[in-house]
């Protein structure tokens, strides 16, 4: 369900910024948005909440949060440092230049972080959900929306490229790469296949994590495959007999292709298929 919420959020965010879809029906809402006295969360409560499934509720959570006194106290500490000590004689022009340089640095640092998270499709972290008084699985929004869809009946089709793509061959450091792991989870998480070496027992790729193998000069991720009886609420070390590891090799891709060949809602492409002969598609 988390992937559906992220997809809905990105779609509604695009409609919001480009003033299209349901955000294009009422022209008066945008006139109210330019009012300096209009509070942002009040505007979203009036106009955005009823025109969206995720964006409006999330905006009300975030924009209505009361700010603390931490920022004011830090600014007061900086001003005291300017009036006393070695920085007491700092000129106005030099102080302005330092402020501009520091502000520009922080902006570039933030843009670089956002671009890395965006490449993996992970713009939100656990701290963001805690700040919004929701757990890491968006349970608050799930309960509010009531979106229960175990099977895909005519909905969005999941496209699976059954080969190791170029971006999956990235070199990994000894500490791993959380952004790269999230991108792998986005591709493989939740896939199902049968293990012919274990009596055709069912395997399901873990929907939230991969298996990281630390090996000198060859650190790499593998698919964390859950067997029947695996409990996601327990530590994997306590139930080693209920999961195993699959490498990004032909046995995995062959079994995924065979199992999902006639499944509704899943389309599997081979590397030599004419319909999907590039990673961009």
N, C-alpha and C positions, 0 to 999 in steps of 0.2 A: 504493500500500500504506500510505502514511502516514495517509491519511484513515481507513482501516480500523482501524489501531492506535489512533488518537485516539477513534474511535467505541467500540471495545472497552474502552478505558481508562475513558471516561465512564460506560459501562454498568456495568462492574465496580465503579467507585468508588461509584455510586449504590447498588448491592447491598451494598457493604461498610458504608456509613454507615447504611443502613436495615435491615441485618441480614436480607436476603432472598435468595432464590435459593440458591446453593450455600453462602452464608454463614449460612444458617438451619438447615442440616442438623445441625451439631454444636454443641450448646449448651455443651459444656465448653470450647470455644475461647474464648468470651467470659469465662468465669471466669478463664482464664489471662491474658487481656488486662488484667485489673484488678490483677494481681500487680505490685507496684512493682519487684520484683527481675527481672522478665521483660524482656529486651531486645527492643526493637521489631522489629529485623530478624530475630531468632531466631523471634519469634512469626509473622511473615509467612513465614519459611522453612518452618515446620511446618504452618501452617494456610491461608495465603493463596496460596502458590505453586502448590499442586496444585488449587486451586479457581478459578484465573483464568488467562488467557492473557498478560495484560500487567501488571496491577496488582501481583501478587505479585513478579514478577521486578524490576519497577521499584522497588518498596518495598525490596527487599533491597539493590539498588544504592545507593539514596539514604540509607537509615537506617543502613547499616553503615559509612558514610564516617567516617574518623577526623578529629576536629576539630584544627585547628592551635593555636598559641600566640598568634596575632594578637589574639584577643579579650581574652585575659588581659593582654597587654602594653598594649593600649589602655586597659583599665580601670585598670591601674597608673599610667599616665600621667595619667589623670583624677584619681586619688586624690592624686598628688603635687601637681597644680595646686590642689587644695583645701587642702592643708596649707601651701603656700608662696604668696607673692605677695599680690595684692589679694584673693584669694578665701579667705585664711586665716581671716578673721573672718566668713565666711558662716554664718548661723545654721542650726540643724537644720531648723526649720520651712520656712524659705525654700528651703533645699536640696531638701527633700522636694517642695515645690511645683514647683520647676524640673524635677526629675526626672519628675514626673507629667505636666507639660505637654509635655515633650519626647517622652516615651513615647507619649502620646496623638497627638501630631503625626505621629510615625513610623507609627503604626498606621493613621491616616486616609490618609496618603500611600500606604501599601502597599495598602489596600483600593481606593483610586481607581485604582491601576495595574492591579490584578487585574481590576477591573470593565471597564476599557477593553480589556484583552487578551481577556477572556471574551466581550465583544460581538463580537469578530472570530473567535472560536474558536481563538485562539492563546495558550495559557497557558504554552507552553514556548518558550524561546529557544535559540540555538546554544550559549550558555554552559552551559545546563542539560544538554544532551546530552554536551558535553565533560566535565562534572563526573561524569557517569555512565559515562564511558569508552565512549561510543557516538558514531558520527558523526551528522551532521545528518539522515540518512535512517533512523535507527533500524536500521542494518544488523545490529547485534548481535542485536536481538530478532527481526528477520526471519529470520536464519539459524537461530536457536534454534527458532522456531515453525515454520519451513518453509512459510510461507504464500505460495504462488505461485498467483495467480488472474488470468490475463490477460483472460479473458472472464467475464462475469457470467452464470452458468448457474443461474437460479432464485434468485439471492441478492437483496441489497438493490437496490431500484429507485432510480435517481437521478432526482430531479425537477428539471426546468429550466423556469424562468419566462422565456419568450421575449419579454421587454420590459424596458425600463430602469425598475427599481423606484425608489420615492421615495428610499430611502437611498443609491442610486447617484448622486444629483444633488448630493452634498455638495460644498461649496466647499473647494478644496485650496490650501494655502499653497505658496510657491515651493520649499520643501524636501521636498514630498510628505508622505504619511501612510502609514507602514508598516502600521499597524493596519487602515486602510481598504483598502490594497492587498491585504492578506492576506484580507480578506473578499471582495474581488472575485475573487481567485484561487480561493477556495473555491467560488464560483458558476460561473465560466467555465473554470477550469483543466481541461485534458484534453478539452474538447468538440471535436468534429470536424464539418467541413462542407466543401462543395465550392465552389470559386471559378469561377463561370461566365465571368468575364472572362479567365481564364487556362486555358482548355481543360478546365474542370471538374477542375482539380487539387485534391488533398486539402490541407486546412488543419487544423492541430491547435493549440488554444490551449495556450500554455506552462503547464505544471503548477505552476510556482513563482513566476512573476513576471508583471507587467503592463508595458506601455510607458507611461512618464510623459512628458507633453509640457508643458514649462514655457513658458507664454505669459502675458504681463502681463495680469492681470485675468481670465484664463481658464485656469488650470492644471488639467489633467485627465489621467485615465488612459484608455488604450485597450487593446484585446485584442492581445497579442503572439502573432501567428499564425505557426506554424512550417510551412515547406514540407518536401517530401521531401528528405532529405540534410542537414537541420539537425543540428548536433552540439551538444548541451547542455553538453559539456565545454569548448567553445571560446567565446571572447568574441563577442557578436553583431556587433561592429564589424568582425570579421575575416571574416564570412560574410554580408554584407548582402543577397546575392542569394538567400538561403535562408529569408528571413522577410519578412513585411510587417505592417502595422498595420491593424486594423479598429476603427471607432468603434462606440459603442453605438447603432446606428441600425437601421432596418428591413432593409437588405440582410443584415446579420449574422444577425438573428433569423429572417428568412425562410429563409436557407440552413441554419441550425441545425435549424429545424423540419422542413424537407424531408428532410435527410440522416438525422435520427434518428427519422423518423416510424414506421418498422417495426423499429427496433433493439431488441434484447432488453436489458433492464436500464436503459433510459432512457425517461422519460416527459416529453414537452414540452407545456407548457400555454401557450395564448395568453391575452392580457390579458382577452378577452371570453368566455373559457370559463366555463361554469357550475360546472364541477368545481373550479376554482381561481380564484375571483374576488377574492381578497384576498392581500396579501403575507404575512400571518400563516400562511396555509395552505401 
